[in-house]
Amino acid sequence: MINAGVLGATGAVGQRFIQLLAEHPWFDLQVITASERSAGKRYRDIVNWRLDVPFPEHVGDLVVQPTTVDAVRHLDLVFSALPADIATHIEDDIARAGVAVFSNAASHRMDNDVPLVIPEVNPDHLGLIDVQRDRGRDGFIVTNPNCSTIVLALALTPLRSCDYSKVQVATMQAISGAGFEGIPAMVIYENVVPFIGSEEKKMETETLKIMGSLSGDAIEPAPFSVSASCHRVPVIDGHTMAVWIDAKESVDEIKDAFRSFAPPFSGLPLQPAKSIELFEQPDRPQPRLDRNRGRGMTVSIGRVREGVRFIALGHNTIRGAAGASVLNAELMASKKKYL
């Protein structure tokens, strides 16, 4: 077993990490951290656990630790659900202490020597870990993308051989992406909020890094542009997006690419039977019906039309956050190179 911890275990993404790691066959969850005001208390006594997810009782008695290097330096790896402003320095300090950091935070995603990874898309970018170690980290940092970026990049991956230069995307994003207290009920109820701070920039820049090429010790960005418009809608979980690409291929060719897509690995515990699932029904996918496909790890595609236009849907706190980070760690553990 690989000894693991979760940084920032009480928030929406932190709870998803706990949920996915509580019975994990490879990772032994030993340490959970939170703010100073929660340190020293049992996890069950301080967490505002989601009512729609069963509480892992055996984790409830773990005593919460402060988020420090000393609390986790004996572990093999940690999963970070920290806010970006806190994650910036503590993740680097932990990695320099020799611990592997798998981060959902935005702090290091665009660092030149940090891989921004989706296992089905760019596993070769993990080669940047060697660059980090040459620059003084005994451990390393691996990041997963923004929740909406993950859905978009996975949807575009089967189409890599297609002829296109522009991607346009309009998102309809769930409220859980803003955390438990991110959007007051009186703001989102019966409403659409047509702005999510920094979300559009993340989609427009992270996608190009993820789908770019590793050349030596740097990533060459993908040779297309992304234009995003992001919106918050009154859905609890599941980010839906309408995507347009200026591809020359026919609808049948695009559908065949989605149907035939297979990831370049197998046998990982959190890996879904299908990373991409194509729907032929005109009214699918839908968040309430399809967000939990593949235990929340499948990206669903539908309404493929001329243009080329289609709808993509993914679970934002599982596939788009904690699950993405855990899958990254599983991939690396299976390679037995860095873990």
C-alpha positions, -999 to 999 in steps of 0.1 A, spaced: 0 0 0 11 36 -7 8 59 22 -14 89 13 -29 121 28 -55 147 18 -48 184 22 -79 206 27 -101 176 35 -133 195 46 -143 213 14 -164 200 -15 -134 186 -34 -116 175 -3 -147 154 6 -146 138 -29 -110 128 -22 -120 112 11 -149 94 -6 -126 80 -34 -97 71 -11 -116 56 19 -116 21 4 -90 25 -23 -71 -7 -30 -37 10 -36 -37 41 -14 -38 39 24 -53 72 37 -34 80 68 -35 118 72 -61 145 66 -54 182 70 -75 213 73 -72 248 88 -58 255 122 -92 259 138 -100 223 128 -67 207 137 -68 183 167 -104 174 162 -119 142 148 -129 145 111 -165 135 118 -168 164 143 -158 192 120 -168 182 85 -201 194 69 -205 162 49 -226 161 18 -260 145 24 -261 127 -10 -228 107 -3 -225 80 24 -201 90 51 -170 67 54 -173 59 91 -138 45 96 -123 78 83 -145 98 108 -122 91 137 -90 103 120 -77 134 139 -73 163 116 -38 177 113 -27 213 104 -16 217 68 21 217 73 51 199 59 58 181 92 22 166 91 28 148 58 66 145 53 64 107 62 39 100 35 45 88 -1 20 112 -16 -7 138 -8 -37 149 -27 -43 187 -25 -78 203 -24 -64 235 -10 -74 270 -22 -50 283 -48 -36 311 -25 -27 286 2 -15 259 -22 11 279 -39 38 277 -13 28 247 9 26 224 -21 61 234 -32 75 230 3 60 195 6 74 185 -28 108 197 -18 106 176 13 104 145 -9 66 139 -10 46 135 -43 19 162 -46 -11 155 -68 -29 189 -68 -63 200 -79 -54 236 -71 -47 261 -99 -15 274 -84 11 254 -104 -9 242 -134 8 266 -158 43 263 -144 67 253 -171 81 223 -153 48 210 -138 28 184 -158 -9 193 -163 -22 158 -169 -53 139 -180 -42 102 -182 -62 95 -214 -48 126 -231 -12 134 -223 5 108 -200 39 116 -217 39 150 -200 48 133 -168 83 135 -182 84 170 -167 89 154 -133 125 148 -142 129 185 -149 114 194 -115 139 171 -98 168 186 -117 156 220 -102 157 209 -66 125 190 -57 131 156 -40 94 150 -46 73 165 -73 40 182 -82 15 168 -108 -16 189 -114 -50 181 -130 -68 208 -150 -98 229 -141 -131 210 -140 -145 224 -172 -111 221 -190 -110 184 -183 -144 178 -199 -134 198 -230 -99 183 -234 -112 147 -230 -140 155 -256 -114 168 -281 -89 140 -276 -106 115 -300 -106 142 -326 -69 149 -326 -64 137 -361 -92 159 -374 -85 191 -393 -95 221 -372 -80 253 -359 -107 269 -337 -126 256 -307 -155 275 -292 -172 264 -261 -201 277 -239 -204 261 -205 -234 255 -182 -216 248 -149 -229 232 -117 -230 251 -84 -208 226 -66 -179 240 -87 -180 270 -64 -179 250 -32 -204 248 -4 -207 285 2 -197 297 -32 -231 309 -45 -260 321 -23 -293 303 -30 -310 337 -36 -285 343 -64 -286 310 -83 -322 299 -77 -343 303 -109 -313 320 -125 -282 318 -147 -251 337 -138 -232 346 -170 -198 350 -154 -174 327 -134 -142 345 -124 -110 333 -143 -129 302 -157 -127 313 -193 -90 320 -192 -83 286 -176 -102 268 -204 -84 289 -230 -49 283 -217 -49 250 -199 -64 231 -229 -35 242 -251 -10 230 -226 -27 196 -221 -31 189 -258 4 203 -266 36 183 -272 64 176 -248 96 188 -265 127 184 -243 120 201 -210 90 222 -222 55 219 -236 48 232 -271 11 244 -270 -15 228 -292 -19 245 -326 -55 257 -323 -73 285 -304 -100 281 -277 -127 307 -271 -148 301 -240 -179 316 -224 -187 302 -189 -220 303 -171 -232 290 -137 -266 272 -137 -288 258 -109 -275 222 -112 -258 206 -82 -233 184 -100 -223 180 -137 -208 205 -161 -225 206 -195 -210 224 -225 -218 231 -261 -187 228 -283 -180 241 -318 -149 232 -339 -142 242 -374 -135 206 -385 -138 194 -421 -148 158 -412 -184 145 -415 -207 139 -386 -203 101 -392 -165 104 -390 -167 124 -358 -191 99 -342 -168 70 -352 -139 88 -336 -158 91 -303 -170 55 -304 -136 40 -311 -117 60 -285 -97 39 -261 -72 52 -234 -36 42 -237 -37 22 -204 -59 -3 -185 -65 -18 -151 -65 13 -130 -89 11 -100 -108 43 -108 -107 39 -146 -142 38 -161 -152 12 -186 -156 40 -211 -137 73 -208 -160 87 -236 -196 76 -241 -216 87 -272 -253 92 -271 -275 91 -302 -307 104 -285 -312 141 -293 -319 150 -256 -288 135 -241 -265 139 -222 -282 154 -192 -265 161 -158 -291 143 -136 -291 113 -159 -255 110 -169 -231 127 -146 -224 95 -126 -216 73 -155 -184 53 -149 -187 62 -112 -185 99 -123 -154 94 -144 -170 91 -179 -174 121 -202 -207 119 -221 -211 132 -257 -243 139 -276 -260 160 -303 -231 156 -328 -241 178 -358 -226 195 -388 -203 223 -381 -189 204 -362 -210 209 -330 -217 186 -300 -226 186 -263 -202 173 -237 -209 165 -200 -188 155 -171 -190 153 -133 -172 183 -121 -161 172 -86 -152 136 -96 -139 135 -131 -132 173 -130 -114 174 -97 -107 147 -71 -112 117 -94 -88 132 -120 -61 136 -94 -65 101 -80 -64 87 -116 -32 106 -122 -17 89 -91 -30 55 -101 -13 59 -135 20 68 -119 18 40 -94 11 15 -121 43 26 -139 63 21 -107 88 49 -118 82 77 -94 60 61 -67 
